C-alpha cells in the first residue's frame, strides 16, 4: 500500500493500519492512548493531501489562463503580419498575371503576322507550281500521243511474228507425236516381259517364306518344352525350400519365447511399500503433534481468560472504592460549604483546613487502595507469566521430541530407500547381465538355426543352379540350330533374286537403248524448232527494243523540256524559303523581346514578394521570441509553486516521523509483551516506509517537472538561437551557390550557343564539301569531254566553296577556343561552389557543436537540480532509516534496554535536526537555480532578437544584390540574342547565294547531259537494226551444224550403254555370290559355337559341385565355433554376478554407518535448538518480571 493524494486510497490505508494495530494489541486498554495518537496521525493525511490537490488544481488553472492570454496575443500579432504579407503577395501576383496575359497576346499577334506572311509565300509558291505543272502536262500530252503511234506500229509487227511462231509449234508437235508412239509400243513389249519375270520371282519367294515359317514353329515348340521342364523342376525345389523356411521360423519363434521368459522384469513393490509405511508413520507423528499443539493453545487461552477475569475483578473493586470515596469527598465538601455560608473569614479558613485534611485523608485511603490493587494485579501478572512460561517450556519439550523423532524417522526412511536403491541397482545389473547373456546366446543360437537352414537349402540351391545351366545350354543350342536353318533359307532366297536380277538388267538395257534413240530424235527436232523460234524471237525482240529506244528518245526530249521548267520553279522556291527563314528569325527575336519585358516585371515583383517574405518572417520570429519570454515567465511562476508544495510535504512528513518516534518511546514505557512490542515496531516500520514512499513520489514528480521544463526551454532557445544563425549562414551560402549555378548555367548556355554555331558552321562545311565533291566529279566528266569553258567555270566554283570552308573552319576554331574558355570558367565556379558546400558542411558540424555546448549550460542546471532532489531524497531516507535501529536491537535480543532506547532517541534527534535545516537550505537552492536559469534565458532571448534583426538586414541586402545580378544577366542575354539574330540572317543570305549558284550550275550540266543523251539514243537505234540482220544469218548456219552433231552423239551413247550393261551384270553376280558365301561361313561358326556351349556346360557343372562341397564344410566349422561361444558367455556371466554381489554388501555396511552418524548429528542439532528456545523463554520471563517490578 502507498500513501498518496487519493482520498479514497488514504482511507483504505488508514483502515488497514488501524485494523493491524488492533490485531497486535488485542483488547488491552493500556495501549488506548497510543492507539488514539496513532489514529490521529493517520487521519491528518487526508486533509493535508486534499489541500495540496486543491492548490495544485488552482495553480494549473491560473497557469492555463495566463498561457491562453499569451497565445491569443501572439496569434493576433502573427495574423496581422500574415495578412499584410498576403496583401503584398496578392497585389504582385495580380501584376505578374496581367503582364503574363499581355505577353500571351503579344505572342499571339507575332505568331499571326508570321503565319500571314508564310501563307502569302505559300500562295505564290502554289500559283507558280500550278503554272509549271500545266506546261509540263501539255508537253507530256504531246509525248503520249507520239508514244501511242509507235506502240500501234509495234503491236502490228508483233502479231505477224506470233503467227509464224504458231506454225512452227504445230509442225513440231505433229513430228513429236509420231516419234513418241513408236517408243511406247517398244516399251509396252519390254514391260510385259518384266511382269512375267516378277510373277515367277514372287512364287519362289512365297515358297521360301512357307519353309521359314514351318522352321520357326518347330523351334518355338522345342523352346516351350524346355521352359516347361525347367519351371516344373524349379517349382518342386521352391516347395522344399519353403518347407525348410517354415521349420526354421518355428524353431526361431520357440527360441525367442525362451529368451523372453528368462528376461524377467524388475519390480518396485518394495519401494512403494517403504513409502506407504513412511507416510503412515509421518501422519501419526503429525496427528500427535497437532494434539499437543491444541492442548497447549487451549491451556494458554484458558490461562489468559482467568488472568483477564482476575484483573477485571480487582479493577472493578478499585473502581467501586474510588466511586465511594469520591461520593464521600463530595458529601464532605457540600457539608463544609453549607457550614461556611454564615461564618466569617477566620472560621471559613479553619473549616477549609479541616475540609482539606478530610479530603487528603480520603485521597490517602484511595491511594492505598490503588497501590494495594496494583500489587495484587502485579502478583497475578507474575503468577500468570510464570504459569505461561512453564506451559511454553512444556510445549517446547513436546515440540523438540516430535521434531527429533520425525527427523530420525526421515533418516531411517531415506536409509531404507538407499538400501532399496542399492539392491535395485544390484538386481538391475544382474538382470542386465542375465539379459545380455540371453541376448548373446539368442544371437548365437539364431545364427546356428540360420546355418542349419542354409545347410539344408544348399543341395536344393545347387540342384536349381544345375537346372539353370541345363536350360541355358538347351536354349542356346536350339537358338543356333534355328539360325542355321534360317540362313539356309536365305541362301535359297538369294539364288532366286540373282536369277531375277539378271533378267531385270537385260530389260533395263533394252529400255535405255530405246529411250536414248527417242531422246536423240527429240533433241534433233527440238533443236530445229528452237532455232526457228529463236529467229522469230529475235525479230520480235528487235521490234520491242526499237519501240523502247524510240520511246526513250521521246522521254529524253520531254525530260529536257521539264528540266527547264523545274529550274525556273526551284530558283524562285529558294528565294521563298530564304524569306520564310528570315521571317522565322524575326518572329523569334520579337518573342524574345516580349518575354524579356515580362521577365523583368516578374523579377521586379518577385523581388518585392521576397522582400516582404523576409520582413514578415523576421517579425514573426521576433513575436515568437517575445511569446517565449512570456511563456517562460509563466512557467517560472508555476514551478515556484512546485518547490513550495514539496517543502510543505517534507515538513508534514517530518512532523509525522517525530510523532511516530514519540509513540515508540511511549510504547516502550508500557508493560508490553516482547512479541507485542516487536509487532508494534514492525507496524510503525511499515508506516514509516509508506511515508518514505510519499516523499519519494513527491520528490520524483517535482524533479521530473523541473527537468522537463529545463529540457523544453533548452531545446527551444538553443534551437531558435543557433538555428537562426545557422539558417542565416545557410541562406547566404545557398544564395552564393545559386548565383554560381546561375553563372554556370549562363556559361552552359553560352557553350550551347557556341556549340550550335559550331554545328551550323560544321553543317555549312559539310555542305560545301559535298558541293566540292560533286563539282570534282563534274570536273572529271568535263575533262573527258574536253570542254574548256565548262572546266574553267567548274574550277571557279570549287575555289569559292573552298574559301567558304576555310572561313567556316576559322570561325570554328574561334568557337572552340571560346568553349574551352567557358569550360575553364565553369570548372572554377564548380570549385568555388564545392568549396562553399564544404564550408556549409563545416558550419553544420560547428552548429551541432555550438548547440551541444549551449545545451551543456542548461544540462548543468538540470544536473544541479537533480543533485538537490537526490540530496533531499537521500537525507530523508537517512532520517527515516533511524527507525531501523529498533529492528536491529529487537532482532538480536528479546527486549530493548534503557540504554538502547536512549541511543535510538538521540540518533533520531540528531538526524531530525539535520533534516529540518536541510529543508530550508534546499528550498533556497531550488529558488536560486530557477531564478538564475530564468535570467540566462532572458539574455539568450535578447541575443536571439538581435540576431533576427541582423538576419533581416543581411537578407534584404543579399536580395538586392541578387536582383542587380539578374538584371545584368538579362541585358547580356539581349545582346547575345541580337548577335545571334544578325548572325543567323547572314548565314541564311550566304546559303541563298550558294544554293542559287549551285542550282544554275546543276541546271546547265543537266541540259548538256540530256542533249548528249538524245544524240546517243539516235545512234543506238541505227546500230541495232544492223546487228539484227547479222544475227539471223548466223542462226541459219548453226541449224545445219547441230543436226550433224546429234547424229554422232547418238552412236557414241549406244556403245556406252552396251558397256554399262555388261559392267552392271558382272557386278550383280559378284554381290550375290559374296552374300551366299557369307551365310555359309556364318553356319560354320554356329556349328563351332554349339561345340563350345557343350564344353562350357561341363566346366560350369564341375565348378558348381566344388562350390557346394566348400560351403557345406564351412557351415559345419561355424556350428562348432558357435557352441564354444555359448560356453564362454555363461562363464563370463557367473564371474560378473559374484563381483556385483560383493559390491552390494559393501554398500549396505557403509549405508548403516552413515545412518548412525546422521541420527547422532540430528539429535545434537535439535537438542541445541531446544536449549536455545528454553533459554530465550527464560530470558523473556525475566524481562516480563522485571517490567512488572519497574511498573511497581
JOCORZI-V457803 format. One record per pair of residues at least 24 apart in sequence whose C-alpha atoms are under 6 Angstrom apart, sorted by the first residue. I is the first residue (numbers start at 1). J is the second residue. D is the distance in whole Angstrom. If there is no record, write none. Layout:
# JOCORZI-V457803
I	J	D
I	J	D
This chain:
# JOCORZI-V457803
2	690	6
3	690	6
3	694	6
5	49	5
7	46	6
14	42	6
78	620	6
89	609	6
92	605	6
96	602	6
136	562	6
259	438	6
263	435	6
408	1159	6
441	1126	6
444	1122	6
477	1090	6
480	1086	6
484	1083	5
487	1079	6
491	1076	6
622	945	6
671	1187	6
707	862	6
714	858	6
721	944	5
737	833	6
744	826	6
747	822	6
751	819	6
754	815	6
758	812	6
761	808	6
765	805	5
768	801	6
772	798	6
879	911	5
882	908	6
